[in-house]
Amino acid sequence: MTGTAAAVASPVDFGRYGDYTVKRPATPDGSFQRPVYPFTGRITADGASGYPAEPGRYHLYVSLACPWAHRSVIVRRLMGLEDVISLSVVDPVRDGRGWAFRDGPGYTPDPVNGFTLIRQAYDATEPGYDGHISVPVLWDRRTSRIVSNNFPDITIDLDTQFGAWAAPGIDLYPPALRTQIDELNERVYTDVNNGVYQCGFATSQAAYDAAVARLFATLDDLDRRLAGSPTTPTCGPTPATSTSSQRSARPRTSITSSATTSAPTPASTRPASSRPARCWTGRPRTTATACPAENARSQPHLLRLCVMITSVLWRFARRKVVGGVGCVSSI
Ligand SMILES: N[C@@H](CCC(=O)N[C@@H](CS)C(=O)NCC(=O)O)C(=O)O
């Protein structure tokens, strides 16, 4: 892109394009079912996967509003791969078109392909793709397609396959700890990362209550782990009795004002007076935000969950940097 102005998406327009919605299949019990994300290529140091680790070849598209994308951003930085894998950031606010490239504080036009919408990357990879348009996206300049939009794989590959270019002496996925890391990752993925979606997108009170209990039990357990005095197993199910006093002290939230109502109310249809002036990304609120939890009526409570989760992720990362004990693969 030389000489001419970089292409950007037209401004966010909820009136014209509607709110962004996460497509989800209806489930009999009202629980949130995460769709399968189809791009799962792997980068390998020896190239056996078809995607060899090479400097300057791969690009990460991320949103800073997305906790799933954060860890690829964090790992890239900790591994010292900023000159090896390029990165660009999309606008944190989405209308019905999904993640888009605009020029603004902390986000830019697409420096690689000149796309205006992330969906163009998906369409270039699989013409006619009509599944989820999510971030992070790991893009291959050589084949002009998405390698992966699956953050656990992206994170592990950055950790393990770019040793030739990584900062010396850093190993975020030491072989001796991989079993523990994988177990913890599985738990954090299931009960925290996806846990907040299970709260925000539950369409029955029972599914919501179960998801909230699971999420807070896990956060309590992770808190203890981070405090350095684990009193319960750090992997596997949390004993039901371990945190009951803390849990009972927390306000209980109902997913709907009437337990018989089944669909969450979109953020944009809630009265403005019930919503904070700024969304959790810090941007002035327009009519919707990137926070999935805000799609539920229990928004204030769930908004806190979003913030808490982000803070837990950062504490994991900080622990690695400061104490050198944890492993970033676990965030
Ligand atoms: N498959 C992705 C999921 C990440 C994800 O859910 N990202 C959210 C933003 S925090 C997103 O882009 N969601 C859009 C959608 O699922 O339609 C991964 O595991 O990396």
PDBQT file of the ligand as one rigid body, heavy atoms in Angstrom, charges set to zero:
ROOT
HETATM    1  N1  LIG A 401     -11.582 -19.893  18.037  1.00  0.00    +0.000 N 
HETATM    2  C1  LIG A 401     -11.133 -18.778  18.739  1.00  0.00    +0.000 C 
HETATM    3  C2  LIG A 401     -12.154 -18.195  19.666  1.00  0.00    +0.000 C 
HETATM    4  C3  LIG A 401     -11.769 -16.832  20.050  1.00  0.00    +0.000 C 
HETATM    5  C4  LIG A 401     -12.998 -15.971  20.225  1.00  0.00    +0.000 C 
HETATM    6  O1  LIG A 401     -14.072 -16.448  20.608  1.00  0.00    +0.000 OA
HETATM    7  N2  LIG A 401     -12.822 -14.673  19.945  1.00  0.00    +0.000 N 
HETATM    8  C5  LIG A 401     -13.939 -13.765  20.050  1.00  0.00    +0.000 C 
HETATM    9  C6  LIG A 401     -13.526 -12.386  20.519  1.00  0.00    +0.000 C 
HETATM   10  S1  LIG A 401     -13.072 -12.389  22.239  1.00  0.00    +0.000 SA
HETATM   11  C7  LIG A 401     -14.528 -13.592  18.680  1.00  0.00    +0.000 C 
HETATM   12  O2  LIG A 401     -13.876 -13.107  17.784  1.00  0.00    +0.000 OA
HETATM   13  N3  LIG A 401     -15.769 -14.015  18.582  1.00  0.00    +0.000 N 
HETATM   14  C8  LIG A 401     -16.508 -13.910  17.389  1.00  0.00    +0.000 C 
HETATM   15  C9  LIG A 401     -17.342 -15.118  17.146  1.00  0.00    +0.000 C 
HETATM   16  O3  LIG A 401     -17.088 -16.177  17.731  1.00  0.00    +0.000 OA
HETATM   17  O4  LIG A 401     -18.265 -15.017  16.327  1.00  0.00    +0.000 OA
HETATM   18  C10 LIG A 401      -9.926 -19.222  19.475  1.00  0.00    +0.000 C 
HETATM   19  O5  LIG A 401     -10.009 -20.251  20.177  1.00  0.00    +0.000 OA
HETATM   20  O6  LIG A 401      -8.911 -18.594  19.329  1.00  0.00    +0.000 OA
ENDROOT
TORSDOF 0
